[in-house]
Amino acid sequence: MGNTGHTRTAVGARRRPRPLSPLREHLRDTFWFTPTAGLVGAAVLAAGVLEVDQFVIGALQEEGDYATVESLIGIADDAKTIITTVGSAMLTFIGVVFSISLVALQMAGGQFSQRVVRLYVRSRITKCTFAVFLATFLFALLVQASYEGDENPRTVSTVPVFSGIVCVVLVLVSLGLFIAYVNSTLRLMRVSYVIDRITRESFRVLDKHGVADDERPALAEPGAEIAHAGRAGVLRDVHVARLVRVARRHGVVLRLIPRIGDFVVPGTPVLAVHGGAAPPPRALRYTVSVGVERTFHQDLGFGLRQLSDIAQRALSPAVNDPTTAVQCLDRITQFLAALARRPLGALHHCDRRGAVRLVQDVPGWADLVDLGFAEIRGCATGSPQVTRRLLAALEDLWWLVPEDRRPPLERHRALLEHAVSRTVPDAADRDFALLPDRQGIG
């Protein structure tokens, strides 16, 4: 790229860029935020409820209702035993439950694919359960610390009655979430549910992705290229809104050079500037997010990547589970069918006036077909169940797509027939393996 005469500007050359595009999506890929918020919420809740307890006792003492205060002290003594038990048992309960979860997570990653581990990390029920468990434990400790032990109704300053009630409510909520968590974890260990979750995430990306255009808009010659100056890693996403604002402010059009999911290293050109000079590095800070693995956020092909990986692992000699591969092919066909007549090529992000400010390449039809079928086809020749389902998928898609999108499907069909003919010596077995069947072997 250096021979083109373009100038390059380093993005975030002085400071390491932080991935902020968007913040909500990146926080979902972490496991610390929700439990931390739960702990902070527990501390605030404990302070508020203890303040209520102190206010109520003070009001009763001002009215001279010492009999009620004495009865509340008796209730608090009984509640103290429950709170002490909760505080001592909850932390042990947390350790046992999540130790078992880590074992289940390791088993699922080995059985399906390491890329499906992110489903557990992003699971809302898992995070909420962990957060409520920790919040209950902290709340119980704070209530215990506030207990004075003074049994004189005239001199006692606070009686943790309402605090004890809230603690019991938190325990009941924890038990309910524990049941939901066990159910969710068991479902995530079932391959059918994992495949369905991946497919639903893929369609969610498709709904948020916007409609691409087969034709790229007429752009001026690029006057500059902006190089990546952060850490090396996978291009997870870009901050579209911020890039559009920067391009509008400087009167240029920005074009994302790598695709989402590409691995970039420092110095890799990431943005081409059309129609003007490159914006200053400060304006482009925090617009490109690089991480250690791909995410669904803006990655249209990541779902197909995961389904293909699960199918290949199922077809390996160590696993030998062609039915799982057929289930993956079902979902791959479903996703490609949704894209059959959808424009693919480039996303054009516009400003408020409708002017194109950011151009982002997306995988084309042939790329997505290859991603969904190529590697499975290479592993499927020894399994007639999979070859029959793959031929049925290619045939169904052939009828759904426009004529100009049929050549990739025809190419995969011809390659599959050739591979089966080469590896299956018996003519009857070849005919059986090359018979389209939506159930593989029903």
C-alpha positions as CSV (number, residue, x, y, z in Angstrom):
1,M,0.0,0.0,0.0
2,G,3.0,2.3,0.5
3,N,3.6,2.6,-3.3
4,T,0.2,4.3,-4.0
5,G,1.4,7.6,-2.7
6,H,-1.4,7.9,-0.1
7,T,-0.7,9.4,3.2
8,R,-1.4,7.4,6.4
9,T,-2.5,8.7,9.7
10,A,-2.2,6.6,12.8
11,V,-5.4,6.1,14.8
12,G,-4.7,6.5,18.6
13,A,-1.0,6.5,18.2
14,R,-0.4,8.1,21.6
15,R,-3.1,6.3,23.6
16,R,-4.3,2.8,23.4
17,P,-7.9,3.0,22.0
18,R,-10.7,1.7,24.1
19,P,-13.5,-0.3,22.6
20,L,-16.5,1.8,23.0
21,S,-18.6,0.8,20.0
22,P,-21.1,0.3,21.4
23,L,-20.6,0.2,25.1
24,R,-23.7,-1.9,25.8
25,E,-22.7,-4.7,23.4
26,H,-19.2,-4.8,24.8
27,L,-20.4,-5.0,28.4
28,R,-22.5,-8.0,27.4
29,D,-19.3,-9.8,26.4
30,T,-17.9,-9.3,29.9
31,F,-18.8,-11.2,33.1
32,W,-17.7,-8.6,35.7
33,F,-20.1,-5.7,35.1
34,T,-23.4,-7.3,36.2
35,P,-22.0,-8.8,39.5
36,T,-20.2,-5.6,40.3
37,A,-23.5,-3.7,39.8
38,G,-25.2,-6.2,42.0
39,L,-22.7,-5.6,44.8
40,V,-23.0,-1.8,44.5
41,G,-26.8,-2.2,44.5
42,A,-26.7,-4.4,47.6
43,A,-24.6,-1.8,49.5
44,V,-27.0,1.0,48.5
45,L,-30.0,-1.1,49.4
46,A,-28.5,-2.1,52.8
47,A,-27.8,1.6,53.6
48,G,-31.3,2.6,52.7
49,V,-33.1,-0.2,54.5
50,L,-31.0,0.3,57.7
51,E,-31.8,4.0,57.6
52,V,-35.5,3.1,57.4
53,D,-35.0,0.8,60.5
54,Q,-33.4,3.6,62.4
55,F,-36.1,6.1,61.4
56,V,-38.9,3.8,62.5
57,I,-37.3,3.0,65.9
58,G,-36.6,6.7,66.5
59,A,-40.2,7.6,65.6
60,L,-41.6,4.9,68.0
61,Q,-39.3,6.1,70.8
62,E,-40.4,9.7,70.3
63,E,-44.1,8.6,70.6
64,G,-43.2,6.6,73.8
65,D,-44.4,3.3,72.3
66,Y,-41.7,1.2,74.0
67,A,-43.8,-1.9,73.9
68,T,-43.7,-2.0,70.2
69,V,-40.0,-1.4,70.2
70,E,-39.5,-4.3,72.6
71,S,-41.6,-6.6,70.4
72,L,-39.5,-5.5,67.3
73,I,-36.3,-6.3,69.3
74,G,-37.6,-9.9,69.8
75,I,-38.4,-10.3,66.1
76,A,-34.9,-9.0,65.2
77,D,-33.3,-11.5,67.5
78,D,-35.1,-14.3,65.7
79,A,-34.2,-12.8,62.3
80,K,-30.6,-12.5,63.3
81,T,-30.3,-16.3,63.3
82,I,-31.7,-16.5,59.8
83,I,-29.4,-13.7,58.5
84,T,-26.3,-15.3,60.1
85,T,-27.2,-18.6,58.4
86,V,-27.7,-16.9,55.1
87,G,-24.4,-15.0,55.3
88,S,-22.4,-18.1,56.1
89,A,-24.0,-20.4,53.6
90,M,-24.4,-18.2,50.6
91,L,-20.7,-17.9,49.8
92,T,-20.3,-21.6,50.0
93,F,-23.3,-22.1,47.8
94,I,-21.9,-19.7,45.2
95,G,-18.6,-21.6,45.1
96,V,-20.2,-25.0,44.6
97,V,-22.7,-23.9,42.0
98,F,-20.3,-22.1,39.8
99,S,-17.6,-24.7,40.1
100,I,-20.1,-27.2,38.6
101,S,-20.9,-24.6,36.0
102,L,-17.3,-24.3,34.9
103,V,-17.1,-28.1,34.5
104,A,-20.2,-28.0,32.4
105,L,-18.8,-25.1,30.3
106,Q,-15.6,-27.1,29.6
107,M,-17.6,-30.1,28.5
108,A,-19.8,-28.1,26.2
109,G,-16.8,-26.3,24.7
110,G,-15.1,-29.6,24.0
111,Q,-18.2,-31.2,22.5
112,F,-19.4,-28.4,20.3
113,S,-16.8,-25.6,19.7
114,Q,-14.8,-23.2,21.8
115,R,-16.6,-20.4,20.0
116,V,-19.9,-21.3,21.7
117,V,-18.5,-20.5,25.1
118,R,-19.5,-16.9,24.5
119,L,-23.1,-18.0,24.8
120,Y,-22.5,-18.8,28.5
121,V,-20.6,-15.5,29.0
122,R,-23.4,-13.5,27.4
123,S,-26.2,-15.4,29.2
124,R,-28.3,-12.9,31.1
125,I,-29.7,-15.5,33.5
126,T,-26.2,-16.6,34.5
127,K,-25.0,-13.0,35.2
128,C,-28.2,-12.1,37.1
129,T,-28.0,-15.3,39.2
130,F,-24.3,-14.6,40.1
131,A,-25.1,-10.9,40.8
132,V,-28.1,-11.7,43.1
133,F,-26.1,-14.4,45.0
134,L,-23.3,-12.0,45.7
135,A,-25.7,-9.2,46.6
136,T,-27.5,-11.4,49.1
137,F,-24.3,-12.4,50.7
138,L,-23.1,-8.8,51.0
139,F,-26.5,-7.6,52.2
140,A,-26.5,-10.2,54.9
141,L,-23.0,-9.2,56.1
142,L,-24.0,-5.5,56.3
143,V,-27.1,-6.3,58.2
144,Q,-25.2,-8.5,60.7
145,A,-22.7,-5.7,61.2
146,S,-25.4,-3.2,62.0
147,Y,-26.9,-5.3,64.7
148,E,-26.2,-3.7,68.1
149,G,-27.5,-6.3,70.5
150,D,-29.0,-3.6,72.8
151,E,-32.3,-5.0,74.2
152,N,-33.3,-1.8,76.1
153,P,-36.2,-0.3,74.1
154,R,-35.4,3.2,75.5
155,T,-31.7,3.3,74.4
156,V,-31.6,1.1,71.3
157,S,-30.9,3.2,68.2
158,T,-31.8,0.7,65.4
159,V,-33.4,-2.7,65.1
160,P,-32.9,-4.4,61.8
161,V,-36.4,-5.6,61.3
162,F,-37.0,-4.4,57.7
163,S,-33.5,-5.4,56.9
164,G,-34.2,-8.9,57.9
165,I,-37.4,-9.0,55.8
166,V,-35.4,-7.7,52.8
167,C,-32.7,-10.4,53.4
168,V,-35.3,-13.1,53.4
169,V,-36.8,-11.8,50.2
170,L,-33.4,-11.8,48.6
171,V,-32.9,-15.4,49.6
172,L,-36.2,-16.3,48.0
173,V,-35.2,-14.5,44.8
174,S,-31.9,-16.3,44.8
175,L,-33.6,-19.7,45.0
176,G,-35.9,-18.8,42.1
177,L,-33.0,-17.6,40.0
178,F,-31.1,-20.8,40.9
179,I,-33.8,-22.9,39.5
180,A,-33.9,-20.8,36.3
181,Y,-30.1,-20.9,36.1
182,V,-30.0,-24.7,36.4
183,N,-32.6,-25.0,33.6
184,S,-30.7,-22.5,31.4
185,T,-27.4,-24.3,31.9
186,L,-28.9,-27.7,31.1
187,R,-30.3,-26.3,27.9
188,L,-27.0,-24.8,26.9
189,M,-25.5,-28.3,27.2
190,R,-28.0,-29.6,24.5
191,V,-26.7,-29.2,21.0
192,S,-30.1,-28.5,19.5
193,Y,-30.6,-25.5,21.8
194,V,-27.1,-24.2,21.2
195,I,-27.6,-24.4,17.4
196,D,-31.0,-22.6,17.8
197,R,-29.3,-19.9,19.9
198,I,-26.7,-19.3,17.3
199,T,-29.3,-19.1,14.6
200,R,-31.4,-16.6,16.5
201,E,-28.3,-14.4,17.2
202,S,-27.5,-14.5,13.5
203,F,-31.0,-13.4,12.5
204,R,-30.8,-10.6,15.2
205,V,-27.6,-9.4,13.5
206,L,-29.3,-9.6,10.2
207,D,-32.2,-7.4,11.4
208,K,-29.9,-4.8,12.9
209,H,-27.5,-4.9,10.0
210,G,-29.4,-2.8,7.6
211,V,-29.9,-3.4,3.9
212,A,-26.7,-3.5,1.8
213,D,-26.4,-2.4,-1.8
214,D,-25.2,-4.6,-4.6
215,E,-23.7,-1.5,-6.2
216,R,-21.0,0.6,-4.5
217,P,-21.6,4.4,-4.7
218,A,-19.4,6.4,-6.9
219,L,-16.6,7.6,-4.7
220,A,-13.7,10.0,-5.3
221,E,-10.2,8.6,-5.4
222,P,-9.0,7.9,-1.9
223,G,-6.7,10.6,-0.7
224,A,-5.5,9.0,2.5
225,E,-5.5,5.8,4.4
226,I,-5.8,5.6,8.2
227,A,-3.8,2.8,9.7
228,H,-4.6,0.8,12.8
229,A,-2.2,1.7,15.7
230,G,-3.7,-0.3,18.5
231,R,-3.1,-3.9,19.6
232,A,-3.3,-6.7,17.1
233,G,-6.5,-8.7,17.1
234,V,-9.8,-9.4,15.4
235,L,-11.8,-6.4,14.1
236,R,-14.9,-6.8,16.3
237,D,-16.9,-3.7,15.2
238,V,-16.7,0.0,14.5
239,H,-18.5,2.9,16.0
240,V,-20.7,3.7,13.1
241,A,-22.4,6.7,14.5
242,R,-19.1,8.3,15.5
243,L,-17.5,7.6,12.1
244,V,-20.5,9.1,10.3
245,R,-20.3,12.3,12.5
246,V,-16.5,12.6,11.9
247,A,-17.0,12.2,8.1
248,R,-19.8,14.7,8.0
249,R,-17.9,17.2,10.0
250,H,-14.8,17.0,7.7
251,G,-16.8,16.7,4.4
252,V,-15.4,13.3,3.4
253,V,-16.6,9.7,2.9
254,L,-14.9,7.0,4.9
255,R,-14.6,3.4,3.7
256,L,-13.8,0.5,6.0
257,I,-11.0,-1.5,4.3
258,P,-11.0,-4.8,6.3
259,R,-14.3,-6.7,6.9
260,I,-15.6,-7.2,10.4
261,G,-13.9,-10.4,11.6
262,D,-10.6,-9.8,9.9
263,F,-7.4,-10.0,11.9
264,V,-5.6,-6.7,11.9
265,V,-2.1,-5.8,13.1
266,P,-0.6,-2.4,13.9
267,G,-0.1,-0.5,10.6
268,T,-2.9,-2.3,8.8
269,P,-5.0,0.2,6.8
270,V,-8.4,0.2,8.3
271,L,-10.1,3.3,6.7
272,A,-9.8,4.9,3.4
273,V,-10.7,8.6,3.1
274,H,-12.5,9.7,-0.1
275,G,-13.1,13.3,-1.1
276,G,-10.8,15.2,1.2
277,A,-8.0,15.1,3.8
278,A,-7.9,12.6,6.6
279,P,-9.5,13.7,9.9
280,P,-7.1,14.2,12.8
281,P,-6.3,11.2,14.9
282,R,-8.1,12.6,18.0
283,A,-11.4,12.7,16.1
284,L,-11.0,9.0,15.1
285,R,-10.1,7.8,18.6
286,Y,-12.2,4.9,19.9
287,T,-13.9,4.3,16.5
288,V,-12.4,0.9,15.9
289,S,-12.7,-2.0,18.3
290,V,-10.2,-4.9,18.2
291,G,-10.5,-8.0,20.4
292,V,-9.3,-11.5,20.8
293,E,-12.4,-13.1,19.2
294,R,-15.2,-12.3,16.8
295,T,-18.6,-11.2,18.1
296,F,-22.1,-11.2,16.6
297,H,-22.5,-7.5,16.9
298,Q,-21.7,-6.5,13.3
299,D,-20.3,-9.8,12.0
300,L,-22.8,-11.2,9.4
301,G,-20.8,-14.5,8.9
302,F,-20.0,-15.3,12.5
303,G,-23.1,-17.5,13.0
304,L,-22.3,-19.6,9.9
305,R,-18.7,-19.9,11.2
306,Q,-19.9,-21.4,14.4
307,L,-22.5,-23.7,12.8
308,S,-19.8,-25.0,10.4
309,D,-17.4,-25.6,13.3
310,I,-20.0,-27.6,15.2
311,A,-20.8,-29.7,12.1
312,Q,-17.1,-30.4,11.4
313,R,-16.5,-31.5,15.0
314,A,-19.6,-33.7,14.8
315,L,-18.2,-35.3,11.6
316,S,-14.8,-36.0,13.1
317,P,-13.9,-39.6,13.7
318,A,-13.6,-39.0,17.4
319,V,-17.2,-37.8,17.7
320,N,-18.9,-39.4,14.6
321,D,-22.3,-37.6,15.1
322,P,-23.8,-36.9,11.6
323,T,-27.2,-36.1,13.0
324,T,-25.7,-33.0,14.6
325,A,-24.2,-32.0,11.3
326,V,-27.6,-32.4,9.7
327,Q,-29.1,-30.1,12.3
328,C,-26.4,-27.5,11.5
329,L,-27.1,-27.8,7.8
330,D,-30.8,-27.2,8.6
331,R,-30.0,-23.8,10.2
332,I,-27.4,-22.9,7.6
333,T,-30.0,-23.4,5.0
334,Q,-32.5,-21.4,6.9
335,F,-30.1,-18.4,7.2
336,L,-29.0,-18.5,3.6
337,A,-32.6,-18.7,2.5
338,A,-33.3,-15.5,4.4
339,L,-30.4,-13.9,2.4
340,A,-31.5,-15.5,-0.9
341,R,-32.9,-12.2,-2.5
342,R,-31.4,-9.7,0.0
343,P,-28.9,-7.3,-1.5
344,L,-25.3,-8.0,-0.5
345,G,-22.2,-6.0,-1.2
346,A,-21.7,-2.9,0.9
347,L,-23.5,-1.1,3.7
348,H,-23.9,2.7,3.1
349,H,-24.3,4.6,6.3
350,C,-25.7,8.1,5.8
351,D,-25.9,11.3,7.8
352,R,-29.1,13.1,8.6
353,R,-29.2,14.7,5.2
354,G,-29.0,11.3,3.4
355,A,-25.4,11.7,2.2
356,V,-23.3,8.6,2.3
357,R,-20.5,9.0,4.9
358,L,-19.3,5.5,5.7
359,V,-19.1,2.5,3.4
360,Q,-18.7,-0.9,5.0
361,D,-18.1,-4.1,3.0
362,V,-20.1,-7.2,3.9
363,P,-19.7,-10.8,2.7
364,G,-21.1,-11.5,-0.7
365,W,-23.5,-14.4,-1.6
366,A,-20.7,-16.6,-2.8
367,D,-18.6,-15.9,0.4
368,L,-21.5,-16.9,2.6
369,V,-22.3,-20.1,0.6
370,D,-18.7,-21.1,0.8
371,L,-18.6,-20.4,4.5
372,G,-21.7,-22.4,5.2
373,F,-21.0,-25.5,3.0
374,A,-17.4,-25.8,1.9
375,E,-15.8,-27.3,5.0
376,I,-18.8,-29.4,5.8
377,R,-18.8,-30.8,2.3
378,G,-15.1,-31.7,2.7
379,C,-15.9,-33.8,5.8
380,A,-19.2,-35.3,4.6
381,T,-18.2,-37.7,1.9
382,G,-18.1,-40.6,4.3
383,S,-21.6,-39.9,5.7
384,P,-24.5,-40.5,3.4
385,Q,-26.9,-38.8,5.9
386,V,-25.0,-35.5,5.5
387,T,-24.4,-35.7,1.8
388,R,-28.1,-36.3,1.2
389,R,-29.1,-33.4,3.4
390,L,-26.5,-31.1,1.8
391,L,-27.8,-31.9,-1.7
392,A,-31.3,-31.1,-0.5
393,A,-30.1,-27.8,0.9
394,L,-28.4,-26.9,-2.3
395,E,-31.5,-27.8,-4.3
396,D,-33.8,-25.8,-2.1
397,L,-31.6,-22.7,-2.3
398,W,-31.2,-23.1,-6.0
399,W,-35.0,-22.6,-6.4
400,L,-35.1,-19.7,-3.9
401,V,-32.2,-17.5,-5.3
402,P,-32.1,-15.4,-8.4
403,E,-30.4,-16.9,-11.4
404,D,-27.2,-14.9,-11.0
405,R,-26.7,-16.4,-7.5
406,R,-27.0,-20.0,-8.7
407,P,-23.4,-20.7,-9.8
408,P,-22.0,-21.1,-6.3
409,L,-24.7,-23.6,-5.5
410,E,-24.1,-25.5,-8.7
411,R,-20.3,-25.5,-8.0
412,H,-20.8,-27.0,-4.6
413,R,-23.2,-29.6,-5.9
414,A,-20.7,-30.6,-8.6
415,L,-17.8,-30.8,-6.1
416,L,-19.8,-32.9,-3.8
417,E,-20.9,-35.4,-6.5
418,H,-17.2,-35.6,-7.6
419,A,-16.0,-36.2,-4.1
420,V,-18.6,-38.9,-3.4
421,S,-17.8,-40.6,-6.7
422,R,-14.1,-40.6,-5.9
423,T,-14.5,-42.0,-2.3
424,V,-17.5,-44.4,-2.6
425,P,-16.6,-47.3,-4.8
426,D,-20.0,-49.1,-5.0
427,A,-22.4,-47.6,-7.5
428,A,-25.5,-48.4,-5.3
429,D,-23.9,-46.6,-2.3
430,R,-23.1,-43.6,-4.5
431,D,-26.7,-43.4,-5.8
432,F,-27.9,-43.6,-2.2
433,A,-25.5,-40.9,-0.9
434,L,-26.4,-38.5,-3.8
435,L,-30.2,-38.7,-3.3
436,P,-31.4,-35.4,-1.8
437,D,-33.2,-35.8,1.5
438,R,-34.2,-33.0,3.9
439,Q,-33.8,-35.3,6.8
440,G,-30.6,-36.9,5.6
441,I,-31.8,-40.4,6.3
442,G,-35.2,-40.0,7.7
